[in-house]
Amino acid sequence: MVGPFESGKDTVQELTESAAAHIGNIATIITGAVRDIARETGEWFTDVIEMREAARRAREDSPDADV
């Protein structure tokens, strides 16, 4: 038979292990979200840069470029 002290210790241990597992899972979710946001933001900025460069080239190639 388990005494009250050992039972309490076991409960605290289980709660601690459970909390650590859940916090680890949450951290993994947040890390993935931050990574995905950084990737999307970088791709968006790349698109903006490419569009600006294309617009600049179009202006330079335009017959009205001297105007």
Buried (B, 14 or more C-beta within 10 A) or exposed (E): EEEEEEEEEEEEEEEEEEEEEEEEEEEEEEEEEEEEEEEEEEEEEEEEEEEEEEEEEEEEEEEEEEE
